Amino acid sequence: MRNMGGVASLMEKMPGMDQVPDKAKAQVNDKEMRRLEAIINSMTPQERRFPGIIKGSRKRRIAQGSGTQIQEVNRLLKQFTQMQKMVKQMTKKGGITSIMRTMKSKLPPGMRF
């Protein structure tokens, strides 16, 4: 993503992003993405697969390995669980299919998923 100009420029190229408020776009930060990447890279493959197993001592090790605070590890884990819940809700209501339909309608002619 960094080689393609960062997260902000990638978001501009996605269909439907013109409807996202500017305040939400401003929250996307490449430095924050690097920090999150460092935290994730400090996790073991098992911790990445099953984040529920991450407790106190593991959080401390991850924070030390990534050069961040334990609070930042907690924030990442909380964001992950919130995202999981949101995706689960969307799949129950058929939200993914409606999003795909909307994105498909905004694509230039001849372009497909």
C-alpha positions, -999 to 999 in steps of 0.1 A, spaced: 0 0 0 29 23 8 44 18 -27 11 28 -43 11 62 -26 -2 55 9 -36 47 23 -51 81 15 -44 80 -22 -56 44 -24 -89 54 -8 -94 82 -34 -92 55 -61 -118 33 -46 -153 35 -60 -178 52 -36 -152 70 -15 -164 104 -27 -194 99 -4 -172 94 27 -171 126 48 -138 145 48 -135 142 85 -134 104 82 -108 106 54 -86 128 76 -84 101 102 -65 78 79 -28 82 87 1 64 71 22 67 104 -7 50 123 -8 22 97 30 16 102 25 14 139 -3 -11 136 18 -31 112 46 -32 137 22 -44 164 8 -72 142 43 -82 131 53 -86 168 25 -112 173 31 -149 168 11 -166 140 -11 -182 166 -19 -149 182 -28 -134 148 -52 -163 141 -67 -163 176 -64 -128 192 -86 -140 221 -55 -157 236 -37 -124 240 -36 -116 277 -14 -94 300 21 -110 295 16 -114 258 4 -78 254 35 -67 272 58 -87 249 40 -75 218 42 -38 230 80 -42 237 86 -59 204 68 -32 184 81 -3 204 46 8 215 26 11 247 3 -17 260 -26 8 255 -20 8 217 -20 -30 216 -53 -29 235 -67 -3 211 -58 -25 181 -74 -56 197 -106 -35 204 -107 -22 168 -104 -58 156 -133 -70 177 -155 -41 166 -147 -47 130 -155 -84 134 -189 -75 149 -196 -51 121 -187 -76 94 -209 -102 111 -238 -79 112 -234 -70 76 -233 -106 64 -265 -114 84 -285 -86 68 -271 -92 33 -252 -60 36 -221 -73 17 -242 -81 -14 -258 -47 -14 -223 -31 -11 -210 -52 -39 -240 -42 -61 -234 -5 -53 -197 -8 -61 -204 -28 -93 -228 0 -105 -200 26 -100 -174 8 -120 -166 19 -155 -183 -1 -183 -164 -33 -191 -148 -36 -157 -159 -65 -135 -154 -81 -101 
